[in-house]
Amino acid sequence: MPRLATFLFALLVAVGGLAYAGWRIFDLGGGFGDGSGGQAEIGGPFTLVDQHGDERQRSDFEGQYRLVYFGYTYCPDVCPTALWSMSQALDQLAESDPAVAEQVTPIFITVDPERDTVEHMAGYAQSFHPRLVALTGTPEQIAETAKAYRVFYRKVEDEASSDYLMDHSSFIFLMGPEGRYLTHATDRDTPDELAALIRETVAGQ
Ligand SMILES: [Cu+2]
């Protein structure tokens, strides 16, 4: 009997793991269309607050390409890497293609509104790029925005301390001047690759 119990438990874990993996794969592959095909769109209207305490909506960025990244300031590695790449890529473009660079607004949206207050976002954004717009909001506003971008996130309790981590998707979305999804990169793309992707995508518009 204990062997059966062990087997059942292992099966349960495996099924749970598969379901979770499936969700992540869906999350990764789902809906990355160009907005013109049958796939669901990525992005949507939002109302959030920036690091200066000002309300910001999607329409505020009309006419600007946007590099949008969801993460959280307490992230130990992935978010700093992605935000560093975005900043470096924009600095590179400012040198090589200033006309392109000035059309792109980098946006960081927290998935951890509990800890990422306006004040906290202000200090964090400063360490990356002077033009980085860092957005937070109520848990509901964040959930709605993340859902529109098909971004997955969840709290992961750390048993060793009272702190927690956030498990989250890590995509750098390039949105067009009308707010439509164009393409995306990830935190694993180098600043060079990201700069090239932005340059080519903007040129192809
Ligand atoms: Cu992160």
Residues whose N, C-alpha, C, O or C-beta is under 5 A from the ligand:
A	BS01	CU	G71 Y72 C75 V78 C79
